[in-house]
Amino acid sequence: MEEALNPVTLFLLSIAGILLIGALGEVIFQRTSIPDVVWLILAGILLGPALGFVTPAMLGQIAPYFAALTLVVVLFEGGTTLKLKELSQAAPRSSLLALASFASSVAVLTVISKLAAVVGLLPDDWSWTHGVLLGTILGGSSSIIIMPVMAQAKLPAKLSNLVNLESALTDAFCVVGTSALIGIMTGAASDSSPGMTLAKSFGIALAIGVGAGLFWMLLLRFLHSNEHAYPLTLSALLVLYVVIDNAGGSAALGILTVAIILGNTPLLADFIGLKFTEGLDTEVRGFHRQMAFMIKSFFFVFIGAMLTGPWQYLLLGALLGAVLLGARIPAVWVATLGGGFSKDQRNMVTVALPRGMAAGVLATLPVSSGVKGTEQLPVVVFACVLTTILAFAVGFPLIKRRLSTDPQAVVHAAAGAAQPPPHATPAGTLVQPDAAFVNEPTVLAGWDSQPTSEASTAATEPPGDPAAPSRRQ
């Protein structure tokens, strides 16, 4: 029995189990649209609170390092799938959605947490500033969850880009806002206002990210088909994270900027007059996709393992998660007003609220910085994170099913994005909600060129042409 519980044996079996659950979770997602993160979090609860193999004290020591690596890998994977033209169309509404959802979340959580302190669920020294701090920690959706799920679900680009960019922006809002408040509460605040700090953070990230992305884009012609292309790219991303972070910029936004540039290399190269069109190598993308899968799997097991008592804080976190869903409704309404979104599309944006990595890491900063009254804050935050993920896991498949079977939702999406209507596809083949976007001329590094070609061929073939089936093969 002692041999069976050998630490090395347990370590290896745990890794094998996590990877297996992650792989099966993606298979289940393809069939049911239930996000795979649910099963990974349950595995973490089993390893942590249920069986006690790992403790929050053990995991808390590696949280900052693991979170930084997760951010780099998953944001780069998600960013390379974003089409530049579609992203530029989504940017104004995404910015409005990010600001509205963040502001409403902070306001509601501040009030609710203060009421919780009055009834004894939080310490007596919990102040309004503590409430705002909690709001900034939990104010943004998680790009680590949103981007992979949206990529797998193949929703309309107009819809997926809206929430993808929002999640990246609110990650930065959370980091800057929390850091500023901790500085105020510990007496180490900078002279700049939070607004100036945020503008500086975004400006630095964009400037360094654009420069690094264009430089690496030029190197792609030399790295194409090189066996060391992926290690070199990953090491460059890690260095870039450090440079942007130490310069006072948003590392998340900087990594995302580089990823978007590299994912749209052929388009950008043609725009600036370069004579090459090589994008990211297929082996680089394939290897990085597997790396992102493994890192994501371990991260959500980590979330589940951090869910320990006391029960009153777990229940409070669950309540805050439900409150966040309600606070998001008016923000979504404002951001989508006049955009041609159907009711189901608005509902999809509403449930796209899961909190994740940023909240988990930021929750540990106040107590480590000496802010009084925040000792149990991580428990509350992780319980809230789990609740929002469960809300997303329940709502996402239900709404996606309605989107897939409601042609009117697709028509609304096409009209709102000023794209051609879905009549370009043959009758009876409108099975994907993003079918209206298959003829989009901006193609990500050639990866979507085959589906677009097939759709175009099918749309132009005359009925009754006996050679048509062979051309579609």
Secondary structure, DSSP 8 states (H G I E B T S, - for coil): -TTTT-HHHHHHHHHHHHHHHHHHHHHHHHHH---THHHHHHHHHIIIIIT-SS-HHHHHHHHHHHHHHHHHHHHHHHHTT--HHHHHHHHHHHHHHHHHHHHHHHHHHHHHHHHHHHTTSS-TT--HHHHHHHHHHSSS--HHHHHHHHHHHT--HHHHHHHHHHHHHHHHHHHHHHHHHHHHHHT---SS-HHHHHHHHHHHHHHHHHHHHHHHHHHHHHHTT-TTHHHHHHHHHHHHHHHHHHTTS-HHHHHHHHHHHHHTHHHHHHHTT-S----S-HHHHHHHHHHHHHHHHHHHHHHHHT----HHHHHHHHHHHHHHHHHHHHHHHHHHTTTT--HHHHHHHHH-----HHHHHHTTHHHHTT-TT-TTHHHHHHHHHHHHHHHHHHHHHHHHHHHHH-HHHHHHHHHHTT---GGGS-TT---STTGGGTT-S--STTTTHHHHHHHHHHHHS-TT-TTHHHHT-
